Amino acid sequence: MNLRNIGILAHVDAGKTTVTEKMLALSGYVKVEGSVDDGTAHTDTMTVEKQRGISVKAASVSFAWKNTTINLVDTPGHADFASEVERSIWAIDGAVVVVSAVEGVQAQTEIVFSALQNAHIPVIFFINKTDRIGADRERVLNEIAELPKVTPVPLWDEERLTEAVCETDDELLEEYLEGNIPSSEKIHTALQKATDENVLYPVLSGAALKNEGIQELLDAVLDYLPDPKTSKSDELCGVVFAVQHDKSMGRAAVVRLFSGSLQNRQIVGEHKINQIRVLRGTKSEDKGELSCGEIGTVYGLEDVRAGDVLGSRALLPEGRMQKGFAEPLLSAKVMPEQESDLRALKAALEELSVEDPQLNVSWSAFTHELYIQLMGGIQIEILSEIIKERFGLACSFAPPTVMYRETIAAETDGFVAYTMPKPCWAVMKFHFTPLPRGSGVRYFATVSPEAIKPRYLKQVEQTIPRALEQGMLGWPVTDVQIELYDGSDHIWHTHPLDFALATPMGIMDGLNRAGSVLLEPMLSCKFTVPNECAGRLMSDLSTLRARFDGPEQRGNRTVLHAVVPAATSRDYPVTLAAYTGGRGAMVSRLCGYEPVPVELGATCERRGVHPLDTAKYILAARKALEGDVWG
C-alpha cells in the first residue's frame, strides 16, 4: 500500500506542531501555513489550543507526498494529556519523535519513546531548532543514544551511517571489513530492515520554523517507516483512538482499521454507520468505505467511546493497546458555580469522558458530589475552559488528591445470607487470599451447581468489580484472590437480582474480617541535575521518603535513579527547577504500589451506602431510598 500512518510525538515546546504545519505546506495541502504562536495551526482546532499555543487533543491530518498518502497524527506534548498520546500510539505504524536541539531529550520524550518501543513501532528522530542559540546537534544525538536499547543513525554523516548499518548485517559487515564500501542501495535496504525491527533509529536535523530539513524528513518517512501491516482475515478489527463532537452529525469515532472493512449503512454493535469521512489535507470528505490499514472518521456509532475495539480484539497487532504511562494518579471534586447547574455539569463531564475515558467520572447520588480523575494541574485549567466554552457552565475544582489503593492483610472468609425481607434468597461463602503486589484481582467459583445455579453465578462475577471499587478504606481493592466456594439459592424465593445485591455484602464482610493495607502509588524517577546540585537533590529525596541508588556523574551533570511516593513528589518538579535554575530534569512513571501506614497516606470517604450497613443498604438497593448503593 502507498500509505503511511505516522504519529508526531515530542516533549512540549519541541516544535512538533510546527513540523506538521511545514509538512502540510510543503506537500501543497494548505495554501497558508499555520502558526502555533498566532493560534492558526491547522491541527490545533479548539479555542483553548489557539489561545494557549499548546496541543490538547490529538489531531489527524492527511496529505500526499511522492504518490504516497500520509495519515499524520499530531499529539499533545504536555504530560497532562498523555492519554491522548497513548491512544494515538494504538493507531500508527511509525513515528517521528521531535527533540529540541537546545533542550535535548526531556521527560515526556523518554516516556513516549518507551511506549513506542513497547508497541514495536519504528521511530525516526528529528532534532529540531538547530538555528537557535544553544543548539548542539551532537550533544542531543548522544542523549538519544543514552535511551534504552537505542542505536541512533545520523543520516547527515555517511561514515557513521555506513558503520552502524553494517554492524546489523553480517554480509555487509564482511564486505566492509574487507575494505569495500557497500553500495548506497544495499545500505538503504539494510537500514529499512533495521529500522522496521527497532534495531536502528534514523536521525535527521533541521529548523522547522525556517523550513530546513522538512523535505528530508518527509523522504525519510517514506524510506524508513513501514506501510500498514495488512491482515489476511476479512473479519472486522478496528481501534477507536479518538472520539470527537460534531454539532450537526453527533458523535464522531476516529478509527484505525487493522482488518476487514467498514461501509456506510453497515451495522456495528447495535448502531448503523451513516457516514464515513476521511481527511484530504485539513478538509474532510465523504468516502463511504474504510479499508484495512486506513484511518477515517465514522458517524452513527452513538454508543462508542475512545478506546473501544470494533470487531475482534484478537486480530490486533502484538503490543497494541498497551496501557500504563498515562494512568491518572489524582482525583478532584468538581463543583458548579451555580448549584442548579450540578446535573448539567454531571452530563457535561460524562460526555467529555466519552472522549477521554480516563476522566472516570464518579457521582454520589447521596452526597450530590462529582469527582474526576486527572493527570495534573494544567488539565484542570484546560477542562475548566472547555466546559465553559462548549457547555456554557462555570465550575471550580477542589485541590486534587493522590489516589491510593488497598488490599487485605490476611487470609479469611466472607459470608452473606440475604434471606430477609422476603421474597429473596442468596447465601454465599467466599474465601479471600492476599496476592503479591501487581497481581490485581482474581475471582473464580468452585461452588457446586446444585448449591447455586450457574445463571446466578454470572451475576456474582459481574458485580464483584464494582464491589471492589471501594474497600474498607474507601479505595479500589487489588492484589486479592476471591473464591466463591459455597452457598445456596432457593427454588421459590430467589429473585434473579438477589445475588447481584448480596455480593457486595459478602465481599465487604470478607474485607472487614481480613483487615486493610493501604497501598500508595510509587514513581520510578530519573533525575538529571548539574553536579553542584547533587547534594541538595539527595537530601530532598530522603525527606520525600524515596529510595535511590548512588549518583552517576556524566560530564558536568549528575544522574540519579530513585523510587519516590507520588504523594510526596507531586510538586517537586517546581522545586527542582527553582534550585537548578531550570537546568534540572525529572522523568517519572508509575512503577507500582507499596504499603504505607494510614497516617502517612489517606482514606477516602465512601460514596453510597456501605454494604455492611445492611438494613439501609438493602433499602437503597431495592430503590426504597433516593440514589443507589454505588453512590
C-alpha positions as CSV (number, residue, x, y, z in Angstrom):
1,M,0.0,0.0,0.0
2,N,1.2,3.5,-0.8
3,L,0.2,4.6,2.7
4,R,1.9,5.7,5.9
5,N,0.1,6.1,9.3
6,I,2.5,8.0,11.4
7,G,2.5,9.9,14.7
8,I,4.4,13.1,15.6
9,L,5.4,12.9,19.3
10,A,7.6,15.1,21.5
11,H,8.0,16.9,24.8
12,V,6.0,20.2,25.0
13,D,7.6,23.1,23.0
14,A,9.9,20.9,20.9
15,G,8.2,22.1,17.8
16,K,6.2,19.1,16.6
17,T,3.1,21.1,15.6
18,T,5.4,23.4,13.5
19,V,6.9,20.4,11.9
20,T,3.4,19.2,11.0
21,E,2.5,22.6,9.5
22,K,5.6,22.7,7.4
23,M,4.8,19.2,6.1
24,L,1.3,20.2,5.1
25,A,2.6,23.3,3.4
26,L,5.5,21.6,1.5
27,S,3.1,18.9,0.3
28,G,0.8,21.6,-1.1
29,Y,-2.2,20.7,1.0
30,V,-2.5,24.1,2.7
31,K,-2.2,27.4,0.9
32,V,-1.3,29.4,4.0
33,E,0.9,28.0,6.7
34,G,-0.5,28.0,10.2
35,S,1.4,29.2,13.3
36,V,1.3,27.9,16.8
37,D,2.2,31.4,18.2
38,D,-0.6,33.1,16.2
39,G,-3.2,30.4,17.0
40,T,-3.6,29.4,13.4
41,A,-2.1,25.9,13.4
42,H,-4.4,23.6,11.3
43,T,-4.2,20.8,13.9
44,D,-5.0,23.0,16.8
45,T,-8.7,23.5,16.2
46,M,-10.0,24.0,19.8
47,T,-10.3,27.6,21.1
48,V,-8.2,26.7,24.1
49,E,-5.4,25.4,21.9
50,K,-5.4,28.5,19.8
51,Q,-5.3,30.8,22.9
52,R,-2.7,28.9,24.8
53,G,-0.5,27.8,21.9
54,I,-0.4,24.1,23.0
55,S,-2.0,20.9,21.7
56,V,-4.6,19.4,24.0
57,K,-6.2,16.8,21.7
58,A,-4.6,14.5,19.2
59,A,-5.4,15.6,15.6
60,S,-5.3,13.7,12.4
61,V,-4.4,15.2,9.0
62,S,-3.9,13.5,5.7
63,F,-1.8,14.6,2.7
64,A,0.2,13.0,-0.2
65,W,4.0,13.1,-0.7
66,K,5.5,11.5,-3.8
67,N,2.4,9.4,-4.6
68,T,2.1,8.2,-1.1
69,T,-0.7,9.1,1.3
70,I,0.4,10.1,4.7
71,N,-2.1,10.0,7.6
72,L,-0.4,12.0,10.3
73,V,-1.5,12.2,14.0
74,D,-0.2,15.3,15.8
75,T,-0.2,14.6,19.5
76,P,-0.1,16.8,22.7
77,G,3.4,17.2,24.2
78,H,2.3,18.1,27.8
79,A,2.3,15.2,30.2
80,D,-1.2,16.1,31.5
81,F,-2.6,15.0,28.1
82,A,-0.6,11.7,27.9
83,S,-3.8,9.7,27.4
84,E,-4.3,11.3,24.0
85,V,-0.7,10.2,23.1
86,E,-1.3,6.7,24.5
87,R,-4.4,6.2,22.3
88,S,-2.7,7.7,19.3
89,I,0.1,5.1,19.5
90,W,-2.5,2.4,19.1
91,A,-3.3,3.7,15.6
92,I,0.1,4.3,14.0
93,D,2.6,2.2,12.2
94,G,5.6,4.5,12.6
95,A,6.6,7.6,14.5
96,V,8.6,10.8,14.2
97,V,9.9,11.9,17.7
98,V,10.9,15.5,17.7
99,V,13.6,16.6,20.0
100,S,14.8,20.2,20.6
101,A,18.4,20.9,19.7
102,V,18.6,23.2,22.7
103,E,16.7,21.4,25.5
104,G,17.6,17.9,24.2
105,V,15.8,14.7,25.4
106,Q,13.3,15.7,28.0
107,A,10.9,14.0,30.4
108,Q,8.0,13.4,28.1
109,T,10.4,12.4,25.2
110,E,11.6,9.4,27.2
111,I,8.2,8.4,28.3
112,V,6.6,8.4,24.8
113,F,9.6,6.7,23.3
114,S,9.4,3.9,25.8
115,A,5.7,3.4,24.9
116,L,6.6,3.3,21.2
117,Q,9.3,0.7,21.9
118,N,6.8,-1.4,23.8
119,A,4.4,-1.3,20.9
120,H,7.2,-2.3,18.4
121,I,6.7,0.9,16.4
122,P,9.6,2.0,14.2
123,V,10.9,5.5,15.0
124,I,12.7,8.4,13.2
125,F,14.2,11.2,15.4
126,F,14.1,14.8,14.2
127,I,16.4,17.2,16.0
128,N,14.6,20.5,15.6
129,K,15.5,24.1,16.3
130,T,19.1,23.8,15.2
131,D,19.1,27.5,14.4
132,R,18.5,28.5,18.0
133,I,21.2,29.9,20.3
134,G,22.5,27.0,22.5
135,A,21.6,24.3,19.9
136,D,24.0,21.4,19.9
137,R,23.1,18.6,17.5
138,E,25.9,16.2,18.6
139,R,25.0,16.6,22.3
140,V,21.4,15.8,21.5
141,L,22.5,12.8,19.4
142,N,24.4,11.5,22.4
143,E,21.4,12.0,24.6
144,I,19.3,9.9,22.2
145,A,22.0,7.2,22.3
146,E,21.5,7.1,26.1
147,L,17.9,6.0,25.7
148,P,17.4,2.2,26.4
149,K,18.2,-0.1,23.5
150,V,18.8,2.7,21.1
151,T,21.4,3.0,18.3
152,P,20.8,6.3,16.6
153,V,22.0,6.7,13.0
154,P,22.7,10.3,11.9
155,L,21.7,10.5,8.2
156,W,23.9,13.6,7.7
157,D,27.1,11.5,8.4
158,E,27.7,8.9,5.7
159,E,30.6,7.3,7.5
160,R,28.7,6.8,10.8
161,L,25.6,5.7,8.9
162,T,27.6,3.1,6.9
163,E,29.3,1.7,10.1
164,A,26.1,1.4,12.1
165,V,24.2,-0.3,9.3
166,C,27.0,-2.8,8.5
167,E,27.1,-3.8,12.2
168,T,23.5,-5.1,11.8
169,D,24.1,-7.2,8.7
170,D,26.7,-10.0,8.6
171,E,27.1,-9.9,4.8
172,L,27.6,-6.1,4.7
173,L,29.9,-6.3,7.7
174,E,32.2,-8.8,6.0
175,E,32.2,-6.7,2.9
176,Y,33.0,-3.6,4.9
177,L,35.9,-5.3,6.9
178,E,37.4,-6.4,3.6
179,G,37.8,-2.7,2.7
180,N,34.8,-2.4,0.4
181,I,32.1,0.2,1.0
182,P,28.7,-1.4,0.3
183,S,26.6,0.4,-2.3
184,S,24.1,3.1,-1.1
185,E,21.3,0.8,-2.3
186,K,22.5,-2.0,0.0
187,I,22.9,0.4,2.9
188,H,19.4,1.8,2.3
189,T,17.8,-1.6,2.2
190,A,19.6,-2.7,5.3
191,L,18.6,0.5,7.2
192,Q,15.0,0.0,6.2
193,K,15.0,-3.5,7.7
194,A,16.9,-2.5,10.8
195,T,14.5,0.4,11.4
196,D,11.5,-1.8,11.0
197,E,12.9,-4.2,13.5
198,N,13.6,-1.4,16.0
199,V,17.4,-2.2,15.8
200,L,18.4,1.2,14.4
201,Y,16.9,4.7,14.6
202,P,17.5,7.2,11.8
203,V,18.1,10.7,13.0
204,L,17.7,13.9,10.9
205,S,18.0,17.5,11.9
206,G,16.8,20.9,10.9
207,A,14.9,24.0,11.8
208,A,11.2,23.6,11.1
209,L,10.4,27.3,11.5
210,K,12.8,28.0,8.6
211,N,11.6,25.0,6.6
212,E,15.1,23.4,7.0
213,G,15.1,19.6,7.0
214,I,11.4,19.1,6.4
215,Q,11.7,17.7,2.8
216,E,14.4,15.3,4.0
217,L,12.1,14.3,6.9
218,L,9.2,13.6,4.5
219,D,11.5,11.5,2.3
220,A,12.7,9.6,5.3
221,V,9.1,8.8,6.4
222,L,8.6,7.2,3.0
223,D,12.0,5.4,3.0
224,Y,12.2,4.1,6.5
225,L,8.7,3.9,8.1
226,P,6.6,1.0,7.1
227,D,3.4,0.5,5.2
228,P,0.4,-0.6,7.3
229,K,0.7,-4.3,8.0
230,T,-2.4,-5.8,6.5
231,S,-4.4,-8.8,7.8
232,K,-5.2,-12.0,5.9
233,S,-8.5,-12.1,7.7
234,D,-11.7,-10.4,6.4
235,E,-13.0,-10.2,10.0
236,L,-13.5,-6.7,11.3
237,C,-10.9,-5.3,13.7
238,G,-10.5,-1.6,14.3
239,V,-9.5,0.7,17.2
240,V,-11.4,3.9,18.1
241,F,-8.4,6.0,19.1
242,A,-10.3,9.3,19.3
243,V,-13.9,10.5,19.7
244,Q,-14.9,14.0,18.6
245,H,-18.1,16.0,18.9
246,D,-19.8,17.3,15.8
247,K,-22.6,19.7,16.3
248,S,-24.5,18.6,13.2
249,M,-23.7,14.9,12.9
250,G,-23.3,13.8,16.5
251,R,-20.6,11.6,17.9
252,A,-17.6,11.0,15.5
253,A,-15.3,8.0,16.0
254,V,-11.8,8.2,14.6
255,V,-11.0,4.7,13.6
256,R,-7.8,2.8,12.5
257,L,-8.7,-0.4,10.8
258,F,-6.4,-3.4,11.2
259,S,-8.6,-6.0,9.5
260,G,-11.8,-6.1,7.4
261,S,-13.6,-3.0,6.2
262,L,-16.4,-0.6,7.1
263,Q,-19.1,0.8,4.8
264,N,-22.0,3.2,5.1
265,R,-25.2,1.6,6.5
266,Q,-23.2,-1.2,8.0
267,I,-24.4,-2.4,11.4
268,V,-21.7,-2.3,14.1
269,G,-22.9,-3.5,17.5
270,E,-26.4,-2.0,17.8
271,H,-25.9,1.0,15.6
272,K,-25.7,1.7,11.9
273,I,-22.9,3.7,10.2
274,N,-24.5,6.7,8.4
275,Q,-21.3,8.3,7.1
276,I,-17.6,7.7,6.8
277,R,-15.3,10.6,6.1
278,V,-11.5,10.9,5.5
279,L,-9.2,13.9,5.6
280,R,-7.7,15.3,2.4
281,G,-5.2,17.9,3.7
282,T,-7.3,19.5,6.5
283,K,-10.6,19.2,4.7
284,S,-12.9,16.2,5.4
285,E,-14.7,14.5,2.5
286,D,-17.3,11.7,2.3
287,K,-15.7,8.3,1.4
288,G,-18.4,5.8,2.1
289,E,-15.9,3.0,2.9
290,L,-12.9,2.4,5.0
291,S,-10.4,-0.4,4.1
292,C,-7.9,-2.3,6.1
293,G,-4.9,-0.1,7.1
294,E,-6.8,3.2,6.7
295,I,-7.8,5.8,9.2
296,G,-11.2,7.5,8.9
297,T,-13.9,9.2,10.9
298,V,-17.1,7.2,11.3
299,Y,-20.5,8.7,12.2
300,G,-23.5,6.9,13.6
301,L,-22.0,4.8,16.4
302,E,-23.7,6.7,19.1
303,D,-22.5,4.4,22.0
304,V,-18.9,4.3,21.0
305,R,-16.1,5.5,23.4
306,A,-12.5,6.3,22.9
307,G,-10.5,3.1,23.4
308,D,-13.2,0.8,22.0
309,V,-12.3,-2.0,19.7
310,L,-14.7,-2.6,16.8
311,G,-14.9,-6.3,15.9
312,S,-12.3,-8.9,17.1
313,R,-9.7,-7.8,19.6
314,A,-7.7,-11.0,18.9
315,L,-6.7,-9.5,15.5
316,L,-4.9,-6.5,17.0
317,P,-1.1,-6.5,16.2
318,E,1.2,-7.5,19.1
319,G,1.8,-4.8,21.6
320,R,-1.1,-2.6,20.6
321,M,-3.4,-1.0,23.2
322,Q,-0.9,-1.3,26.0
323,K,-1.7,1.0,28.9
324,G,0.4,2.3,31.7
325,F,2.3,5.6,31.1
326,A,-0.9,7.7,31.0
327,E,-2.6,6.3,34.2
328,P,-4.1,9.2,36.2
329,L,-3.0,9.3,39.8
330,L,-5.1,12.3,41.0
331,S,-8.7,12.8,41.9
332,A,-10.5,16.1,42.3
333,K,-14.0,17.2,43.3
334,V,-15.8,19.3,40.6
335,M,-18.3,21.9,41.7
336,P,-20.6,24.1,39.6
337,E,-20.6,27.8,40.2
338,Q,-24.4,27.7,40.4
339,E,-25.8,24.7,42.5
340,S,-28.7,24.5,40.0
341,D,-26.1,23.5,37.3
342,L,-25.0,20.4,39.1
343,R,-26.8,17.9,36.9
344,A,-25.9,19.8,33.8
345,L,-22.2,19.7,34.9
346,K,-22.5,15.9,35.5
347,A,-23.9,15.4,32.0
348,A,-21.1,17.6,30.5
349,L,-18.4,15.6,32.3
350,E,-19.9,12.3,31.2
351,E,-19.9,13.5,27.6
352,L,-16.2,14.5,27.9
353,S,-15.4,11.1,29.5
354,V,-16.6,9.5,26.2
355,E,-13.7,11.3,24.5
356,D,-11.3,10.6,27.4
357,P,-12.5,7.6,29.5
358,Q,-9.6,8.2,31.9
359,L,-11.5,11.1,33.4
360,N,-13.5,8.2,35.1
361,V,-16.4,10.5,36.3
362,S,-18.0,9.4,39.5
363,W,-21.2,10.7,41.1
364,S,-22.6,10.3,44.5
365,A,-26.4,10.4,44.4
366,F,-26.4,10.6,48.2
367,T,-23.9,13.5,48.7
368,H,-24.5,15.0,45.3
369,E,-20.8,15.3,44.6
370,L,-18.9,14.9,41.4
371,Y,-15.3,13.5,41.1
372,I,-13.0,13.0,38.2
373,Q,-9.5,11.5,37.8
374,L,-6.7,13.6,36.4
375,M,-3.1,13.7,35.3
376,G,-2.2,17.1,36.6
377,G,-2.9,20.8,37.2
378,I,-2.8,22.0,33.6
379,Q,-5.5,19.5,32.8
380,I,-7.8,21.2,35.4
381,E,-7.3,24.6,33.8
382,I,-8.0,23.3,30.3
383,L,-11.1,21.3,31.4
384,S,-12.5,24.5,33.1
385,E,-12.1,26.4,29.8
386,I,-13.6,23.6,27.7
387,I,-16.6,23.2,30.0
388,K,-17.2,27.0,29.9
389,E,-16.8,27.2,26.1
390,R,-18.6,24.1,25.0
391,F,-21.3,23.7,27.6
392,G,-21.7,27.2,28.9
393,L,-21.0,26.1,32.5
394,A,-18.8,27.7,35.1
395,C,-17.2,25.3,37.6
396,S,-14.3,25.0,40.0
397,F,-12.1,22.2,41.2
398,A,-11.1,21.3,44.8
399,P,-7.4,20.7,45.2
400,P,-6.6,17.3,43.7
401,T,-5.6,14.4,45.9
402,V,-3.4,11.4,45.1
403,M,-5.4,8.1,44.6
404,Y,-4.4,5.2,46.7
405,R,-5.4,1.6,46.6
406,E,-5.8,-1.1,49.3
407,T,-5.5,-4.8,49.8
408,I,-6.2,-7.3,52.5
409,A,-3.9,-8.0,55.4
410,A,-4.7,-11.7,55.9
411,E,-6.4,-14.8,54.5
412,T,-10.0,-15.1,55.6
413,D,-13.6,-15.9,54.7
414,G,-16.6,-13.7,53.9
415,F,-20.2,-14.6,54.4
416,V,-23.6,-13.2,53.4
417,A,-27.1,-14.6,53.9
418,Y,-29.6,-12.4,52.1
419,T,-32.9,-14.1,53.1
420,M,-35.0,-11.2,54.5
421,P,-37.2,-9.4,53.9
422,K,-39.0,-11.9,51.6
423,P,-39.1,-12.7,48.8
424,C,-35.3,-13.1,48.5
425,W,-32.6,-15.7,48.9
426,A,-28.9,-15.5,48.2
427,V,-26.4,-17.2,50.5
428,M,-22.7,-17.2,49.7
429,K,-19.4,-18.1,51.3
430,F,-16.2,-16.5,49.9
431,H,-12.5,-17.2,50.6
432,F,-10.0,-14.3,50.4
433,T,-6.3,-14.8,49.8
434,P,-3.7,-12.0,49.6
435,L,-1.7,-11.9,46.4
436,P,1.7,-10.4,45.5
437,R,1.9,-6.7,44.6
438,G,0.8,-6.0,41.0
439,S,-1.3,-9.2,40.7
440,G,-4.7,-7.4,40.5
441,V,-7.9,-9.3,41.3
442,R,-8.6,-12.9,40.6
443,Y,-12.0,-14.4,41.0
444,F,-13.3,-17.9,40.5
445,A,-16.2,-20.1,41.7
446,T,-15.9,-23.7,42.9
447,V,-19.4,-23.9,44.4
448,S,-21.4,-26.8,43.0
449,P,-24.3,-26.0,40.5
450,E,-26.6,-27.9,42.8
451,A,-26.0,-25.3,45.5
452,I,-26.1,-22.2,43.3
453,K,-27.4,-22.4,39.8
454,P,-24.9,-21.2,37.0
455,R,-27.2,-18.4,35.9
456,Y,-26.8,-16.8,39.3
457,L,-23.0,-17.1,39.3
458,K,-22.9,-14.7,36.3
459,Q,-24.5,-12.1,38.5
460,V,-21.8,-12.6,41.1
461,E,-19.0,-12.4,38.6
462,Q,-20.4,-9.2,37.0
463,T,-20.9,-7.5,40.4
464,I,-17.5,-8.2,42.0
465,P,-15.5,-5.5,40.1
466,R,-18.0,-2.8,41.2
467,A,-18.0,-4.2,44.8
468,L,-14.2,-3.8,44.9
469,E,-14.2,-0.2,43.7
470,Q,-14.4,0.9,47.3
471,G,-12.8,-1.1,50.1
472,M,-12.9,-0.6,53.9
473,L,-10.6,2.5,53.5
474,G,-12.6,3.8,50.5
475,W,-10.0,3.0,47.8
476,P,-10.1,0.4,45.0
477,V,-9.1,-3.1,46.2
478,T,-6.4,-5.0,44.4
479,D,-3.9,-7.9,44.9
480,V,-6.6,-10.3,46.2
481,Q,-7.9,-13.7,45.1
482,I,-11.6,-14.4,45.8
483,E,-13.1,-17.8,45.7
484,L,-16.9,-18.5,45.9
485,Y,-16.8,-22.0,47.4
486,D,-20.3,-22.5,49.0
487,G,-23.8,-21.1,49.2
488,S,-27.4,-21.7,48.2
489,D,-30.3,-20.4,46.2
490,H,-34.0,-21.1,46.8
491,I,-36.4,-22.7,44.3
492,W,-39.2,-20.2,45.2
493,H,-37.7,-17.2,46.9
494,T,-34.6,-16.4,44.8
495,H,-35.1,-13.4,42.5
496,P,-32.7,-13.1,39.5
497,L,-31.1,-10.0,41.0
498,D,-30.7,-11.3,44.6
499,F,-27.1,-12.5,44.1
500,A,-26.1,-9.2,42.5
501,L,-27.5,-7.3,45.5
502,A,-25.9,-9.7,48.0
503,T,-22.4,-9.9,46.5
504,P,-21.1,-6.5,47.9
505,M,-22.3,-7.5,51.4
506,G,-20.3,-10.8,51.2
507,I,-17.3,-9.1,49.8
508,M,-17.2,-6.3,52.4
509,D,-17.7,-8.9,55.2
510,G,-14.6,-10.6,54.0
511,L,-12.6,-7.4,53.6
512,N,-13.6,-6.3,57.1
513,R,-12.5,-9.6,58.6
514,A,-9.2,-9.6,56.7
515,G,-8.1,-6.1,57.7
516,S,-6.9,-3.5,55.2
517,V,-3.5,-2.5,54.0
518,L,-3.2,0.9,52.4
519,L,-1.1,1.0,49.1
520,E,0.4,4.2,47.8
521,P,1.4,4.8,44.1
522,M,5.2,4.8,43.6
523,L,7.1,6.5,40.8
524,S,10.3,5.4,39.2
525,C,12.2,8.6,38.6
526,K,15.3,9.7,36.8
527,F,16.8,13.0,37.9
528,T,19.4,14.9,36.0
529,V,21.0,17.9,37.7
530,P,24.2,20.0,37.5
531,N,26.9,18.4,39.6
532,E,26.8,21.2,42.2
533,C,23.1,20.4,42.9
534,A,23.5,16.7,43.5
535,G,23.9,17.1,47.3
536,R,20.6,19.1,47.6
537,L,18.8,16.5,45.4
538,M,19.8,13.6,47.7
539,S,18.9,15.5,50.8
540,D,15.5,16.3,49.3
541,L,14.9,12.7,48.2
542,S,15.5,11.5,51.8
543,T,12.8,13.9,53.0
544,L,10.4,12.7,50.3
545,R,10.7,9.0,51.6
546,A,12.5,8.0,48.4
547,R,14.8,5.0,47.8
548,F,17.7,5.8,45.5
549,D,20.9,4.4,44.1
550,G,24.3,6.2,44.2
551,P,24.6,9.1,41.8
552,E,26.3,8.8,38.4
553,Q,28.4,11.6,37.0
554,R,28.2,12.3,33.3
555,G,30.4,15.2,32.5
556,N,29.0,18.3,34.3
557,R,25.7,16.5,35.0
558,T,24.7,14.1,37.7
559,V,22.1,11.4,37.0
560,L,20.3,9.7,39.9
561,H,17.6,7.0,39.8
562,A,15.0,6.8,42.6
563,V,11.7,5.3,43.6
564,V,9.5,8.1,45.1
565,P,6.0,8.1,46.5
566,A,3.7,10.0,44.2
567,A,2.1,11.8,47.2
568,T,5.4,13.4,48.3
569,S,6.8,14.3,44.9
570,R,3.8,15.9,43.2
571,D,5.2,19.4,43.5
572,Y,8.9,18.5,43.3
573,P,9.5,19.5,39.6
574,V,8.8,23.1,40.6
575,T,11.3,22.9,43.4
576,L,13.8,21.2,41.2
577,A,13.5,23.9,38.5
578,A,14.0,26.6,41.1
579,Y,17.2,25.5,42.7
580,T,18.8,24.2,39.5
581,G,18.0,27.4,37.5
582,G,15.8,25.4,35.1
583,R,18.7,23.0,34.3
584,G,17.4,20.0,36.3
585,A,15.1,17.4,34.8
586,M,12.8,14.8,36.4
587,V,11.4,11.9,34.4
588,S,8.8,9.8,36.2
589,R,6.4,6.9,35.6
590,L,4.2,4.8,37.7
591,C,6.1,1.6,38.8
592,G,3.6,0.1,41.2
593,Y,2.0,0.4,44.6
594,E,3.6,-0.3,48.0
595,P,2.2,-0.5,51.6
596,V,2.2,2.7,53.6
597,P,0.9,3.4,57.1
598,V,-2.6,5.0,57.0
599,E,-1.3,8.0,58.9
600,L,1.2,8.8,56.1
601,G,-1.5,8.2,53.4
602,A,-5.2,9.0,53.3
603,T,-8.5,7.3,53.5
604,C,-11.4,8.1,51.1
605,E,-14.9,9.0,52.0
606,R,-17.3,6.3,50.8
607,R,-19.7,7.1,48.0
608,G,-23.1,5.5,48.5
609,V,-24.4,3.2,51.3
610,H,-21.9,0.9,52.9
611,P,-22.9,-2.8,52.3
612,L,-22.2,-3.6,56.0
613,D,-24.9,-1.1,56.9
614,T,-27.2,-4.0,56.0
615,A,-30.7,-2.6,56.5
616,K,-30.0,0.8,54.8
617,Y,-28.1,-0.9,52.0
618,I,-30.9,-3.3,51.2
619,L,-33.4,-0.5,51.2
620,A,-31.2,1.5,48.8
621,A,-30.6,-1.5,46.6
622,R,-34.4,-2.0,46.4
623,K,-34.8,1.6,45.4
624,A,-36.6,2.4,48.7
625,L,-34.1,5.3,49.2
626,E,-33.0,8.1,46.9
627,G,-29.9,7.3,44.9
628,D,-28.3,3.9,44.5
629,V,-25.9,1.7,46.5
630,W,-22.8,2.7,44.4
631,G,-23.2,6.4,45.2
